């Protein structure tokens, strides 16, 4: 069985991801997950490691959104050229689907499901799709990353999984097609956000298109960007 947390750490150690996904395997994001209602889940998610911590980040952002706590622009990371956050597709009907999503649904979204691909695997695939979409991975960089992966303390199965995904990352439409519910949509966006280089136009475009394809409300996206920014500050402290 794949150790998804080791895969997240491997992505970071190999240089494949441009964001701070590797920090999600430790306590670096604790400060970003301190909302009263999300604190218990956040702490348990951090104990589980990288993939679970993405779920904790998404849940903390959802709690802020549900409570109507508008994120401050000063603390929100811009994700598109010109400083406009990604938003839901024009005319998208999302009424009601974001109401009263319990913590257990965020937990279930990343759990192993009998007979199906793990939600955690989907988050790793989202990270790799984001990492290859942000424009920093040319053929020379890919060769260097593959060499780094070979040196990592991963099983043959885990290395093969990373190599396969890095060679054939999911297209955005393929990634979105695997999302079945709102909580998974938010976690997929969170995984992409922590793995991508937001300073590059390609990374900004990927996040913008992903938010629209997943039909995420703009306020929820803004909340998630603020939570991610808090995590970055905590990691840098």
N, C-alpha and C positions, 0 to 999 in steps of 0.2 A: 504494500500500500504506500502511495506517495506521501511523504511528509511535506505538507503544503507550506508550513512555516520555514522549513529548510529551503524550499524552492524560492520563497520570497527573499530570504537572506542571500541565497545564491545569486538572484537577479541583481541585488544591490552590490554584492561583492565583486561580481563580474563586470560591473559598470553598465549593464544593460538598461537599467532604469535611471532616469535623470532626476527624479524627484527624491523623496525621502522614505520610500517604501521599506527599506531596510530597518529604519528606526522603529517601524511598527512592530518589530519582533521583540522589542524591549519595553521599557517604561517611558520612553521619550515622549509619548503622546498623552501621558497622564493628565497634564494640565489642560488639554483640549477637551477632556471628557468629564468635566466636573459639574454638569448640571445636576440638580438635586435628584430628579427622577431617573436620570441615566447613569448616575454614579455607580450603582451596584453592578449594572450590566457592564459598564466600561471597565471596572476593575477586574471582573471575571474574564472579560474579553482580552485584557492585557496579559493575564496569566496564561491564556491559551496561546497567545503569540500573534504573528503578523496578520494572517487572514482574518482571524476573529477580531482583531483590533480595527480592521476596516469596517466591520459590522458595528463596532462600538462608536466609531467616528460618525458613521451614517445615522445611527440611532440618536446620538447627541444632537446632530444637526436637525433631525426630524423633531425632537423634543423642543428645541428652540423655535422652530417654525410653527409648531402647533400652539405654543404658548404666546405667539405673536411678538416674540422678541426680535425686532428688526436688527440685523447686524450693522455695525457702524461701517461706513465706507472707508474710514481710515484703516480699519483692520481687515478689510476684505480684499482678497487677491483678485485683481482683474484677470479675466481669462479670454478676452478677445481684444483685437486691435481697437484702440480708441477708448478702452476702459469700460466696455459694456459687458456685463455678465451674460453667459449663455442663458437662453430662455426657452420655454416650451414652444413647440411649433405653432405658428399662427392658426387660430381656429381649432386647436386641439381641445377635445372635450375631456377634462380630467376631474370634473365635479364629483365630489364624493369619494373618489378612490384613495384620497390621502387622509381621510378622516379616521381617527381612532385605530391606528395600527399599533398593536401591542408589541412589547419587547420580545415576546416569544416568537413572533413572526420574523423579526430581524435575526434572531438566533437560528431559527429553522432554515432561513434562506441560505445559510452558509454551512449547514449540516449535511452529512452524507445522506443521500436518499436512495434506498434500495432500488436497483434497476435503472438508475439514472446517473448522470454525471453529477458529482458533488458541486454544490453551490460555491464552495471554496475553490474548486478547480476553475470555475467560470471567472472568479475574481482574479486568479493568477493569469488567465488568458486575457482578461481585460487589461491588466498591467502590461503584458507583453505587447498587445495591440497598440496601447498608448505609447509605449517606449519606441516602437518601430514607426509610429506615425508622427513623432515630433521632429523628424528631420535630422537627428544627430547621428543616425546609424547608417553609414554608407558601407560598402563592401569591405573596406579595410577595417573599419570599426567592428563590423560583424565578425570578421576573422579573429580580431583581438579578443572579443568577448567569448567566442567559442573556445579559444585557447585558455582563457581564464576559467571557464566552466569546467574544462577538463581537469583543472587543478583543484577544484573545490571538493570538500568532504561530502560528496553526495553519492548515493547508490547509482549503479548503472541505469536502473529504471528512471531515477530522478533526472540524471543527466540526459537520457534519451528524450524524456518529456520536454525538457527545456530546449534541447536542440531542435526538436520537431516544431515546437511553437515558434521559436525564433526564425526558423526557415520558412514557416507557413503561418504567419500570424493571421488571426481572424480579421476579415474586413468588417467595417462598421455595421453593415447590414447583417452579416452573419452573427456578430456579437449580440446585436439587439434582438435577433430572432430567437435567441436562447433565454431571453428575459420574460418571465411569466407573470410577475406581480410587481406592485409598486416598490416594496421593500428591496427586492433584488435589483430593480432599476436604480435605486439610490445607491446601493452598495457597489454596483458596477461602475457608476459614475465616480464614487469615492475612490475605488481602486485605481481608476484611470487618472484621477487628479493627483494622487500621491506618487504616481510613477512617472508623470509627464513633465517635460520642461515647459513651463508656462511662459517663459520669456521668448520662445520662438513662435513665429507666426503659424508654423505647422501645428504646434502643440495647441495654440489658442483655437485654431480652426477645428481640430479634432474634438476638443471639449465643447465647442459651440454646436457642432453637428451632432455630437452624442447627446447632449442635453435636449436638443430638439427632437431627435429620433426617439428618445426615451420619454418624451412629453413631460419633462420635469418642470414644475412651477418655478418661475423665476425667483420667488422669495425663498424657496427651498434650496435652490442652487446657491443663492447668496449666503444662506445659513451654512451650507456645507463648506463653501470657500472660507468663511470666517473660522470655522472649526479647524480647517486645515492650516490656516495661517497661525492660529494659536499653537497648533502642534509644532509648526516650524520654529516659532519663537521659543517654545519650551525646549526643543531639541538643541537649539543654538545656545541656550543659557548655560 
